[in-house]
Amino acid sequence: MKILSSFSVIVLVFLTQSMLLAQNVSPQFSELNGIEDEQSNTHLFYRIHSYQELDPFGFFEDNSVYHLNRSNQIDTLFLNESGSNMMGYFFQNDFKIINFSPMHYINVGTSCPMECSPFAYNSKYGFIFENGSWGSSYKIAFGQNPDLIYYGIDAWDMDTSITTLRSNDGGLNWDTLSSRKIFMSLNPYDNKSSFYLDILTQGVFKSSDSGVTFHIADTTQTFINPDSPEFYYDPDQTHIYRKSIKGGQQFQYYLSVSDNNGEAFSWSNKYSSNNPISFSNDTSQTGAVYLADGKRIIRSIDYGNSFTPYKELNSKIVGIYKKPSSDKLYAATKYKIYEISNDSITVIKSLPIPEELLAYYPLSIGNKWIYDYLFVDWNLGGNQDIFVRDVQSLEVKPNGKEYFKIREKYVQMGFESIVYERVDTLEGKVFRYDENCPNSEQFIEDLVMDVNDTTFAARFGYCIEHAGTELSSELYFNKWEIEGNRRNYNYVEQVTADYFLATDIGLDYFKLSDDNGDKTFTLKGMLKNGIVYGDTTLTDVINENELPREFSLQQNNPNPFNPSTTISFQLPATRNVSLKVFDILGNEIENLINEEKPAGSYEVKFDASKLSSGIYFYTIYAGDFIETRKMLLLK
């Protein structure tokens, strides 16, 4: 009978609860590390995480490791980590590059076809540990001689527990060092010095004699996560840095530093945050460290005793790597990897903004939103009206960018105005044309924000000198049988704004308050892609006179695009419609629509993720109406 250790039980319960709470996650960067080869070329290793729920009770998850060679920009899959609760899962827990060459490596993982068991692989010898015992892999490290390997493992074989293994021949043969302390880190400057996590006390222990004996190293009562790299070594060969976590009502994340090779009473907490932190030290400069907290990167030149601001990105940072002997720093957010220097920030790799985020702002010609409007004046009382947002056309403005022309109208009062808005699908941001703002644009929405993030966007404010907008919550939402999430944004200024964006609906509710009173707009119905949702009194606002008066095929948006774009067309009468995509040689690629459509305005998504860059054509056939337009795919 196989028995789980108490530590394994805790980890498995945590993973199970995480899976139950998880929602679909589109591909996003989840980790970033790097090394230098012997020619000082940078090699970045990053993970892309995605999660998909499968009917009725299944899931598929991927968190594979990729390798980007900065010298030639070759980007390849390095280690596959993926699986499902139906077919099993394959974890890649840790890896190390041998002799500065990504062609040679050691990796450890956990294979879970049914029961989970640890494994270790050496590119020189193949699988070097694979005994089918129940358990998990954690950390792997090799010494100045790469055949000296330490392996952190939590494995149970019958009644025997194994938590640390060591090999002197590249993993062909193993010795058991401990039955209760999991190996965590090996000092690259002293191969007799190593660190361990006690599975019962969760205390940090050190060995100064190659794992023969152990003594307590840290008494700060912080928890070491055995799944992630936690120890970093300063080139002065005295200071050691460590990331750690302390529990409670809310987790606190710490950077701890030892000024005496990790010995007891030499550790002190130098930095703490409510956010997970990323860390990298410059191995060519003593005392030089970089730390990412949320969107901010800070740096220290005195071993973390004091920090100064360095750079700030638009989104939360998930990993950083400092290139030694250089001013270059690499940082990853959910959808971008940046190369940062003292005077520049450059995107070197990006992932598409997920469609579910862009769905928070569904702009398309013919779409309308109808709101109940209530104004309460603190002195004079109040009044009611119907407020309409109506997307009428696409226009290119003097700044060279294309915007949706939107009419905003108070029906009873007769007040009417025009605004111009566009969604930047590469950045996940919404802009409004305003010739008085920098670049003639006002930044009004950031669709890539996380809950508790604050951004410079201001939907109801000014383009400069305004308070930040906070995304305060994101909850499940179901309206008119449209399911998704609903986000709450707010900011406080001369005008206090509180508003909601909902998946596949857009602006669902907003309230504006100032010294005069409250203006409340509550969405009661909409016309989207020719379909009416919500209050049937929409027919009082949407009548046949507002249907398209002629056949038309719009230019796809965005164009150029990668990898998806939207094609819009209008029908003044019911027709059998076919919308086809062709390559430059005239070969049909895809038939996007082939059905009868009533009069109205429509949009169709075209996904070209499987196609190569180049020019493509799309043609609409609607009775006697035939029109073709050109589009450009850039990858």
C-alpha positions as CSV (number, residue, x, y, z in Angstrom):
1,M,0.0,0.0,0.0
2,K,1.3,3.4,-0.9
3,I,1.1,6.1,1.7
4,L,1.2,9.9,1.2
5,S,3.3,12.1,3.4
6,S,1.6,15.0,5.1
7,F,3.4,17.4,2.8
8,S,2.1,15.6,-0.3
9,V,-1.4,15.6,1.0
10,I,-1.4,19.3,1.6
11,V,-0.1,19.9,-2.0
12,L,-2.6,17.6,-3.6
13,V,-5.5,19.1,-1.7
14,F,-4.4,22.6,-2.7
15,L,-4.1,21.5,-6.4
16,T,-7.6,19.9,-6.3
17,Q,-9.2,23.0,-4.8
18,S,-7.4,25.2,-7.4
19,M,-8.8,23.0,-10.2
20,L,-12.3,23.3,-8.8
21,L,-12.1,27.1,-8.7
22,A,-10.3,27.5,-12.0
23,Q,-11.9,29.2,-15.1
24,N,-10.8,28.9,-18.7
25,V,-7.5,30.7,-19.2
26,S,-6.3,31.7,-22.7
27,P,-2.6,31.3,-23.4
28,Q,-0.5,33.7,-21.3
29,F,3.1,33.9,-20.0
30,S,3.4,32.5,-16.5
31,E,7.2,32.5,-15.9
32,L,10.5,33.8,-17.2
33,N,14.1,32.8,-16.6
34,G,17.3,33.0,-18.5
35,I,21.0,32.0,-18.9
36,E,24.0,33.1,-20.9
37,D,26.0,30.7,-23.1
38,E,29.8,30.7,-23.4
39,Q,29.6,33.4,-26.1
40,S,27.4,35.6,-23.8
41,N,24.3,35.0,-25.9
42,T,21.1,35.2,-23.9
43,H,18.7,32.3,-23.8
44,L,15.3,32.9,-22.3
45,F,13.1,30.2,-20.9
46,Y,9.5,31.0,-20.4
47,R,6.2,29.2,-19.8
48,I,2.9,29.6,-21.5
49,H,-0.1,28.6,-19.3
50,S,-3.6,27.8,-20.6
51,Y,-6.6,26.0,-19.0
52,Q,-9.7,24.8,-20.7
53,E,-12.8,23.2,-19.0
54,L,-14.2,20.3,-21.0
55,D,-17.7,19.0,-20.8
56,P,-19.0,17.6,-18.7
57,F,-16.4,17.5,-15.9
58,G,-13.0,17.5,-17.6
59,F,-10.2,20.0,-18.1
60,F,-7.1,20.3,-20.2
61,E,-4.1,22.4,-18.9
62,D,-0.8,23.4,-20.4
63,N,2.2,25.1,-18.8
64,S,5.0,24.1,-21.2
65,V,8.5,25.6,-21.2
66,Y,9.7,27.4,-24.4
67,H,13.3,28.5,-25.3
68,L,14.0,31.8,-27.1
69,N,17.6,32.2,-28.4
70,R,18.1,35.9,-28.5
71,S,21.2,35.6,-30.8
72,N,19.1,34.2,-33.7
73,Q,15.5,34.7,-32.4
74,I,14.8,31.0,-32.8
75,D,11.9,30.1,-30.6
76,T,11.1,26.5,-29.8
77,L,9.2,24.2,-27.4
78,F,11.8,23.1,-24.7
79,L,9.9,20.9,-22.2
80,N,6.2,19.8,-22.7
81,E,4.0,20.1,-19.6
82,S,0.4,19.4,-20.3
83,G,-2.5,17.0,-19.7
84,S,-6.0,16.5,-18.5
85,N,-7.9,14.8,-15.7
86,M,-9.1,12.3,-18.3
87,M,-5.7,11.3,-19.8
88,G,-3.3,12.3,-17.0
89,Y,-0.9,15.1,-16.5
90,F,2.9,15.6,-17.1
91,F,4.5,18.2,-14.8
92,Q,7.9,19.7,-15.4
93,N,8.9,20.8,-11.9
94,D,12.5,22.0,-12.5
95,F,15.4,22.0,-15.0
96,K,19.0,23.1,-15.2
97,I,21.2,23.8,-18.2
98,I,24.6,22.0,-18.3
99,N,27.8,23.7,-19.4
100,F,25.8,26.9,-20.5
101,S,24.4,24.9,-23.5
102,P,20.6,24.5,-23.9
103,M,21.3,21.3,-25.8
104,H,22.4,19.7,-22.5
105,Y,20.2,19.7,-19.5
106,I,18.7,17.9,-16.6
107,N,15.0,18.1,-15.8
108,V,12.8,16.6,-13.1
109,G,9.1,16.2,-13.2
110,T,6.0,14.3,-12.0
111,S,4.1,11.9,-14.2
112,C,0.4,11.4,-13.4
113,P,-1.3,9.0,-15.7
114,M,-3.2,7.6,-12.8
115,E,-1.1,7.8,-9.6
116,C,1.6,10.5,-9.6
117,S,5.2,9.4,-9.6
118,P,8.5,11.4,-9.9
119,F,11.1,11.2,-12.7
120,A,14.4,12.7,-13.6
121,Y,16.0,13.0,-17.1
122,N,19.5,13.8,-18.2
123,S,20.0,14.7,-21.8
124,K,23.3,12.8,-21.8
125,Y,21.9,9.5,-20.3
126,G,18.1,9.6,-20.7
127,F,15.9,8.8,-17.8
128,I,18.0,8.6,-14.7
129,F,15.2,8.2,-12.1
130,E,11.9,6.5,-12.8
131,N,10.8,3.9,-10.2
132,G,7.1,4.3,-10.2
133,S,6.8,5.3,-6.6
134,W,4.1,7.6,-5.4
135,G,5.2,11.2,-5.0
136,S,6.4,14.4,-6.6
137,S,9.6,16.0,-7.9
138,Y,10.8,19.4,-6.7
139,K,14.3,20.7,-7.3
140,I,17.3,19.5,-9.2
141,A,20.9,21.0,-9.2
142,F,24.3,19.9,-10.3
143,G,27.7,21.0,-9.0
144,Q,30.8,22.5,-10.7
145,N,31.2,18.9,-12.0
146,P,27.8,18.3,-13.7
147,D,27.9,14.6,-12.7
148,L,27.3,15.7,-9.1
149,I,23.5,16.0,-8.9
150,Y,21.2,16.8,-6.0
151,Y,17.5,15.8,-6.4
152,G,14.6,17.0,-4.2
153,I,11.9,14.5,-4.2
154,D,8.9,13.5,-2.1
155,A,8.5,9.8,-2.9
156,W,6.9,6.9,-1.0
157,D,7.7,3.3,-2.0
158,M,5.9,0.9,0.3
159,D,6.8,2.2,3.8
160,T,10.0,4.0,2.8
161,S,10.1,7.8,2.4
162,I,12.7,9.4,0.1
163,T,13.1,13.2,0.1
164,T,16.6,13.9,-1.1
165,L,18.9,11.9,-3.5
166,R,22.5,12.6,-4.6
167,S,24.4,11.1,-7.5
168,N,28.1,11.4,-8.4
169,D,27.8,9.9,-11.9
170,G,25.2,12.0,-13.6
171,G,22.2,10.1,-12.1
172,L,23.1,6.6,-13.1
173,N,23.4,5.7,-9.4
174,W,21.8,7.4,-6.4
175,D,22.4,7.7,-2.7
176,T,19.6,8.7,-0.2
177,L,20.6,11.7,1.9
178,S,17.5,12.2,3.9
179,S,14.1,10.8,4.6
180,R,12.4,14.0,5.8
181,K,14.3,17.0,4.3
182,I,13.7,17.9,0.7
183,F,16.6,19.3,-1.3
184,M,16.1,22.9,-2.4
185,S,19.4,24.5,-3.5
186,L,23.1,23.9,-4.0
187,N,25.6,26.7,-3.6
188,P,27.3,27.1,-7.0
189,Y,30.4,28.5,-5.3
190,D,30.7,25.7,-2.7
191,N,29.3,22.3,-3.6
192,K,29.5,21.1,0.0
193,S,26.9,23.8,1.0
194,S,23.2,23.0,0.3
195,F,19.8,23.9,1.6
196,Y,16.7,21.8,2.5
197,L,13.1,22.1,3.5
198,D,12.0,20.0,6.5
199,I,8.7,18.4,5.5
200,L,7.3,18.4,9.0
201,T,8.4,21.8,10.4
202,Q,8.8,23.6,7.0
203,G,11.9,25.0,8.4
204,V,15.0,25.8,6.3
205,F,18.0,23.7,7.0
206,K,21.6,23.8,5.7
207,S,24.3,21.2,5.2
208,S,27.9,22.2,5.0
209,D,29.2,18.6,4.4
210,S,27.5,17.5,1.2
211,G,24.3,16.4,2.8
212,V,25.7,14.2,5.6
213,T,24.5,16.4,8.5
214,F,22.0,19.2,8.7
215,H,21.5,22.2,10.9
216,I,18.9,24.9,11.2
217,A,19.5,27.8,8.8
218,D,16.6,30.2,9.2
219,T,14.2,30.9,12.0
220,T,12.1,33.7,10.4
221,Q,9.1,31.3,10.2
222,T,8.6,31.8,6.4
223,F,7.6,29.1,4.1
224,I,9.7,28.0,1.1
225,N,7.6,26.9,-1.9
226,P,9.3,23.7,-3.1
227,D,7.9,24.1,-6.6
228,S,9.8,27.2,-7.6
229,P,13.4,28.5,-7.6
230,E,13.9,30.3,-4.4
231,F,17.7,30.7,-3.7
232,Y,20.0,33.1,-5.5
233,Y,23.7,33.5,-4.8
234,D,25.7,36.8,-4.9
235,P,29.1,36.7,-6.7
236,D,30.7,37.9,-3.4
237,Q,30.2,34.3,-2.3
238,T,28.8,35.5,1.1
239,H,25.3,36.9,0.5
240,I,22.4,34.6,-0.4
241,Y,18.9,35.8,-1.5
242,R,15.7,33.8,-1.0
243,K,12.0,34.3,-1.8
244,S,9.6,33.1,0.9
245,I,6.0,33.2,1.9
246,K,4.3,33.8,5.3
247,G,0.7,32.7,5.7
248,G,-2.2,34.2,7.6
249,Q,-5.4,35.9,6.5
250,Q,-3.5,37.1,3.4
251,F,-0.2,35.7,2.1
252,Q,2.8,38.0,2.4
253,Y,5.7,37.5,0.0
254,Y,9.2,38.3,1.2
255,L,12.7,38.7,-0.1
256,S,15.1,37.4,2.7
257,V,18.8,38.0,2.6
258,S,21.7,36.2,4.4
259,D,24.9,38.1,4.9
260,N,26.8,34.9,6.1
261,N,26.3,32.1,3.6
262,G,22.9,31.2,4.9
263,E,23.8,30.4,8.4
264,A,21.4,30.7,11.3
265,F,20.6,34.2,12.6
266,S,22.2,35.7,9.4
267,W,18.8,36.0,7.6
268,S,16.7,39.2,7.5
269,N,13.6,40.2,5.5
270,K,14.5,43.0,3.2
271,Y,11.2,43.4,1.3
272,S,7.6,42.3,1.6
273,S,4.5,42.6,-0.5
274,N,0.9,41.3,-0.8
275,N,1.8,40.5,-4.5
276,P,3.9,37.5,-5.6
277,I,7.4,39.0,-6.4
278,S,9.9,38.1,-9.1
279,F,13.6,38.4,-8.5
280,S,16.9,38.3,-10.4
281,N,20.4,39.3,-9.3
282,D,23.3,40.4,-11.6
283,T,25.9,37.7,-11.3
284,S,28.6,40.0,-12.6
285,Q,28.1,42.7,-9.9
286,T,28.1,42.2,-6.2
287,G,25.0,43.5,-4.4
288,A,23.1,44.3,-7.6
289,V,19.6,42.9,-7.4
290,Y,16.3,43.5,-9.3
291,L,12.8,42.9,-8.0
292,A,9.4,43.0,-9.7
293,D,6.3,43.8,-7.6
294,G,3.1,44.1,-9.6
295,K,3.9,46.4,-12.5
296,R,7.0,48.0,-10.9
297,I,10.6,46.9,-11.2
298,I,12.9,48.2,-8.4
299,R,16.6,47.7,-8.0
300,S,19.3,47.7,-5.3
301,I,23.0,47.9,-5.3
302,D,23.5,47.2,-1.6
303,Y,22.2,43.6,-1.3
304,G,18.6,44.6,-1.0
305,N,19.1,46.9,2.0
306,S,17.6,49.8,0.0
307,F,15.7,49.9,-3.3
308,T,15.1,52.6,-6.0
309,P,12.5,52.6,-8.8
310,Y,13.8,51.4,-12.1
311,K,10.9,50.8,-14.6
312,E,7.2,50.3,-14.6
313,L,5.2,48.3,-17.2
314,N,1.6,48.4,-18.2
315,S,0.7,45.0,-16.7
316,K,1.7,42.8,-13.8
317,I,5.1,41.1,-14.2
318,V,5.3,37.3,-13.9
319,G,9.1,36.9,-14.3
320,I,12.4,38.8,-14.8
321,Y,16.0,38.0,-15.8
322,K,19.0,40.3,-15.5
323,K,21.7,39.8,-18.1
324,P,25.1,40.0,-16.5
325,S,27.7,42.5,-17.6
326,S,25.0,44.5,-19.4
327,D,22.3,47.0,-18.7
328,K,19.7,44.6,-20.2
329,L,16.9,43.2,-18.2
330,Y,14.1,40.9,-19.5
331,A,10.6,40.9,-18.1
332,A,7.4,39.0,-18.9
333,T,3.8,40.1,-18.3
334,K,0.8,37.9,-19.2
335,Y,0.9,38.8,-22.9
336,K,4.4,40.3,-23.6
337,I,8.1,39.7,-23.0
338,Y,10.2,42.9,-22.9
339,E,13.9,43.7,-23.3
340,I,14.6,46.7,-21.0
341,S,17.6,48.8,-20.8
342,N,18.4,52.0,-18.9
343,D,16.8,54.1,-21.7
344,S,14.4,51.8,-23.6
345,I,11.6,49.3,-23.3
346,T,11.1,47.0,-26.3
347,V,8.6,44.2,-26.8
348,I,10.4,41.1,-28.2
349,K,7.6,38.6,-28.0
350,S,3.8,38.8,-27.6
351,L,0.8,36.6,-27.4
352,P,-2.6,37.6,-28.9
353,I,-5.0,39.4,-26.5
354,P,-7.7,36.7,-25.7
355,E,-11.0,37.1,-27.5
356,E,-12.8,36.8,-24.1
357,L,-11.1,40.1,-23.0
358,L,-11.9,41.9,-26.3
359,A,-15.5,40.7,-25.8
360,Y,-15.9,43.2,-23.0
361,Y,-16.1,45.9,-25.6
362,P,-17.9,44.6,-28.7
363,L,-17.9,47.5,-31.2
364,S,-19.5,46.8,-34.6
365,I,-21.4,48.8,-37.1
366,G,-25.1,48.6,-36.4
367,N,-24.8,47.7,-32.7
368,K,-26.9,49.8,-30.3
369,W,-27.2,50.0,-26.5
370,I,-30.3,51.5,-24.9
371,Y,-30.2,52.7,-21.3
372,D,-32.7,53.9,-18.8
373,Y,-31.4,57.3,-17.7
374,L,-32.1,58.8,-14.3
375,F,-30.8,62.2,-13.1
376,V,-31.2,63.1,-9.5
377,D,-30.4,66.8,-8.8
378,W,-29.8,67.5,-5.1
379,N,-31.6,70.8,-5.3
380,L,-34.1,70.6,-8.2
381,G,-35.3,67.0,-8.1
382,G,-34.7,64.7,-11.1
383,N,-35.8,63.6,-14.5
384,Q,-35.8,60.4,-16.7
385,D,-35.0,59.7,-20.3
386,I,-33.7,57.0,-22.7
387,F,-30.1,57.2,-23.6
388,V,-28.8,55.4,-26.8
389,R,-25.3,54.5,-28.0
390,D,-25.5,53.7,-31.7
391,V,-22.5,52.5,-33.8
392,Q,-23.0,54.1,-37.2
393,S,-19.8,53.7,-39.4
394,L,-16.0,53.5,-39.5
395,E,-14.0,56.7,-40.1
396,V,-10.3,57.4,-40.5
397,K,-9.4,60.5,-38.5
398,P,-6.5,62.9,-39.1
399,N,-4.2,60.9,-36.9
400,G,-4.4,58.1,-39.5
401,K,-6.3,55.7,-37.3
402,E,-9.7,54.2,-37.9
403,Y,-12.5,54.6,-35.4
404,F,-16.1,53.6,-35.0
405,K,-18.4,56.6,-35.2
406,I,-20.9,56.4,-32.3
407,R,-23.9,58.5,-31.8
408,E,-24.9,59.2,-28.2
409,K,-28.5,60.5,-27.9
410,Y,-31.0,61.4,-25.1
411,V,-34.2,60.5,-26.9
412,Q,-36.7,62.7,-25.1
413,M,-34.5,65.7,-24.5
414,G,-33.1,65.5,-28.1
415,F,-29.5,66.0,-27.0
416,E,-27.1,64.3,-29.4
417,S,-23.4,64.0,-29.8
418,I,-20.8,62.0,-31.7
419,V,-17.8,60.1,-30.2
420,Y,-15.2,58.1,-32.1
421,E,-13.7,54.9,-30.4
422,R,-11.4,52.1,-31.4
423,V,-10.2,48.9,-29.8
424,D,-6.5,48.2,-30.1
425,T,-6.6,44.4,-30.4
426,L,-2.8,44.1,-30.0
427,E,-2.7,46.0,-26.7
428,G,-6.2,45.2,-25.4
429,K,-6.9,48.9,-24.9
430,V,-9.8,51.2,-26.0
431,F,-9.1,54.7,-27.2
432,R,-11.4,57.7,-28.0
433,Y,-10.5,60.3,-30.6
434,D,-9.8,63.7,-29.1
435,E,-7.7,66.2,-31.0
436,N,-6.9,67.9,-27.7
437,C,-5.2,64.9,-26.2
438,P,-1.6,63.6,-26.8
439,N,-1.6,61.7,-30.2
440,S,-5.2,62.9,-30.6
441,E,-6.4,60.1,-28.4
442,Q,-7.9,59.6,-25.0
443,F,-7.1,56.3,-23.3
444,I,-10.5,55.2,-21.9
445,E,-10.2,51.4,-21.1
446,D,-7.7,48.7,-20.4
447,L,-9.2,45.3,-21.0
448,V,-6.1,43.5,-19.9
449,M,-6.3,44.7,-16.3
450,D,-6.5,42.3,-13.3
451,V,-8.7,42.8,-10.3
452,N,-7.2,45.5,-7.9
453,D,-5.1,47.0,-10.8
454,T,-5.2,50.7,-11.3
455,T,-4.6,52.3,-14.8
456,F,-4.3,55.7,-16.3
457,A,-7.5,55.1,-18.4
458,A,-10.3,57.6,-17.8
459,R,-13.6,56.9,-19.6
460,F,-15.4,59.9,-18.0
461,G,-12.4,62.0,-17.2
462,Y,-9.7,64.0,-19.0
463,C,-6.8,62.7,-21.1
464,I,-4.2,64.2,-18.7
465,E,-4.0,64.9,-15.0
466,H,-6.7,62.6,-13.7
467,A,-7.1,60.0,-11.0
468,G,-6.4,56.4,-11.7
469,T,-9.2,53.9,-12.7
470,E,-9.4,50.8,-10.5
471,L,-10.8,47.4,-11.5
472,S,-12.4,46.5,-8.2
473,S,-14.1,43.2,-9.0
474,E,-14.9,40.6,-11.6
475,L,-17.8,38.2,-11.1
476,Y,-19.8,35.7,-13.0
477,F,-22.7,37.2,-15.0
478,N,-25.8,36.0,-16.9
479,K,-28.0,38.4,-18.7
480,W,-30.4,37.7,-21.6
481,E,-28.8,34.1,-21.6
482,I,-25.4,35.7,-22.4
483,E,-23.0,34.2,-19.9
484,G,-19.6,35.6,-18.9
485,N,-18.1,37.9,-16.4
486,R,-19.0,41.4,-15.3
487,R,-16.2,43.9,-14.2
488,N,-16.6,46.8,-11.9
489,Y,-14.5,49.9,-12.5
490,N,-14.4,53.1,-10.4
491,Y,-12.4,56.3,-9.8
492,V,-12.9,59.3,-7.7
493,E,-12.2,62.8,-9.0
494,Q,-14.4,65.9,-9.6
495,V,-16.7,63.5,-11.2
496,T,-16.9,60.1,-9.4
497,A,-17.5,57.2,-11.8
498,D,-18.7,53.7,-11.1
499,Y,-19.4,51.5,-14.1
500,F,-19.5,47.9,-15.3
501,L,-18.4,46.1,-18.5
502,A,-19.9,42.7,-19.2
503,T,-18.8,39.9,-21.6
504,D,-20.4,40.2,-25.1
505,I,-22.4,43.2,-23.9
506,G,-20.0,46.0,-23.2
507,L,-21.0,49.0,-21.0
508,D,-23.8,47.5,-18.9
509,Y,-24.2,50.2,-16.2
510,F,-22.6,53.5,-15.2
511,K,-23.1,56.1,-12.6
512,L,-21.6,59.6,-12.6
513,S,-21.7,61.7,-9.4
514,D,-20.6,65.2,-8.7
515,D,-21.7,68.1,-6.4
516,N,-24.9,68.6,-8.4
517,G,-26.2,65.1,-8.2
518,D,-26.2,61.5,-9.7
519,K,-26.6,60.4,-13.3
520,T,-27.4,56.7,-13.6
521,F,-27.5,54.7,-16.9
522,T,-28.9,51.2,-16.7
523,L,-28.7,49.0,-19.8
524,K,-32.2,47.7,-20.6
525,G,-31.6,46.3,-24.1
526,M,-29.4,46.1,-27.1
527,L,-29.2,45.3,-30.8
528,K,-26.1,43.3,-31.4
529,N,-25.2,41.7,-34.8
530,G,-28.8,42.1,-35.9
531,I,-30.3,40.4,-32.8
532,V,-32.4,42.2,-30.2
533,Y,-31.7,41.5,-26.6
534,G,-33.6,42.7,-23.5
535,D,-36.6,45.1,-23.3
536,T,-39.0,44.8,-26.2
537,T,-39.6,48.6,-26.0
538,L,-36.4,48.7,-28.0
539,T,-38.7,48.6,-31.1
540,D,-39.6,52.2,-30.1
541,V,-36.0,53.2,-30.6
542,I,-34.9,50.7,-33.3
543,N,-37.2,51.0,-36.3
544,E,-37.0,49.9,-39.9
545,N,-35.8,53.4,-41.0
546,E,-32.6,52.7,-39.2
547,L,-31.9,49.5,-41.1
548,P,-29.1,49.6,-43.8
549,R,-30.2,51.3,-47.0
550,E,-27.7,49.6,-49.3
551,F,-25.5,46.5,-49.5
552,S,-22.0,47.0,-48.3
553,L,-18.9,45.1,-47.3
554,Q,-16.6,46.9,-44.9
555,Q,-12.8,46.7,-44.7
556,N,-11.8,44.1,-42.1
557,N,-10.7,45.5,-38.7
558,P,-7.9,45.4,-37.6
559,N,-5.9,45.4,-40.9
560,P,-3.1,44.3,-40.9
561,F,-4.1,41.6,-38.3
562,N,-2.6,38.7,-36.3
563,P,-4.2,36.2,-36.0
564,S,-7.8,37.2,-36.1
565,T,-9.8,40.0,-37.6
566,T,-13.5,41.1,-37.9
567,I,-15.3,41.4,-41.3
568,S,-18.5,43.6,-41.3
569,F,-21.2,43.8,-43.9
570,Q,-24.7,45.3,-44.3
571,L,-27.9,44.0,-45.9
572,P,-30.9,46.2,-46.7
573,A,-33.0,43.1,-47.4
574,T,-33.1,39.4,-46.7
575,R,-30.6,37.4,-48.9
576,N,-28.8,34.1,-49.1
577,V,-25.3,35.2,-48.0
578,S,-21.9,33.5,-48.7
579,L,-18.7,35.1,-47.3
580,K,-15.5,33.4,-48.6
581,V,-11.8,33.9,-48.0
582,F,-9.2,33.3,-50.8
583,D,-5.5,33.2,-50.9
584,I,-3.5,35.3,-53.4
585,L,-3.7,32.4,-56.0
586,G,-7.5,32.4,-55.8
587,N,-7.7,29.2,-53.8
588,E,-10.7,29.2,-51.4
589,I,-9.4,29.1,-47.8
590,E,-12.7,29.2,-45.8
591,N,-16.4,29.8,-46.3
592,L,-17.3,31.9,-43.2
593,I,-21.0,32.2,-43.9
594,N,-23.4,30.3,-46.1
595,E,-27.0,30.9,-45.1
596,E,-30.0,33.2,-45.4
597,K,-29.7,36.5,-43.4
598,P,-32.4,39.1,-42.7
599,A,-31.8,42.8,-43.2
600,G,-29.3,44.2,-40.8
601,S,-25.7,44.8,-40.0
602,Y,-23.4,41.9,-39.3
603,E,-19.8,41.0,-38.3
604,V,-17.9,37.8,-38.6
605,K,-14.6,36.8,-36.9
606,F,-11.9,35.3,-39.2
607,D,-9.2,33.3,-37.4
608,A,-6.0,32.9,-39.5
609,S,-3.9,31.3,-36.7
610,K,-3.1,28.3,-39.0
611,L,-2.2,30.4,-42.0
612,S,1.1,32.0,-43.0
613,S,1.7,35.7,-43.4
614,G,0.5,37.3,-46.7
615,I,-2.2,38.9,-48.7
616,Y,-5.7,37.4,-48.6
617,F,-9.0,38.3,-50.2
618,Y,-12.6,38.0,-48.9
619,T,-15.7,38.1,-51.1
620,I,-19.4,38.5,-50.2
621,Y,-22.1,37.0,-52.4
622,A,-25.6,38.3,-51.5
623,G,-28.0,37.8,-54.4
624,D,-26.7,40.1,-57.2
625,F,-24.4,41.9,-54.8
626,I,-20.8,40.7,-55.0
627,E,-17.8,42.6,-53.6
628,T,-14.2,41.7,-52.8
629,R,-11.7,43.3,-50.4
630,K,-8.1,42.7,-49.6
631,M,-6.6,42.0,-46.1
632,L,-3.0,41.5,-44.8
633,L,-2.0,38.9,-42.3
634,L,1.3,39.7,-40.5
635,K,2.8,37.2,-38.0
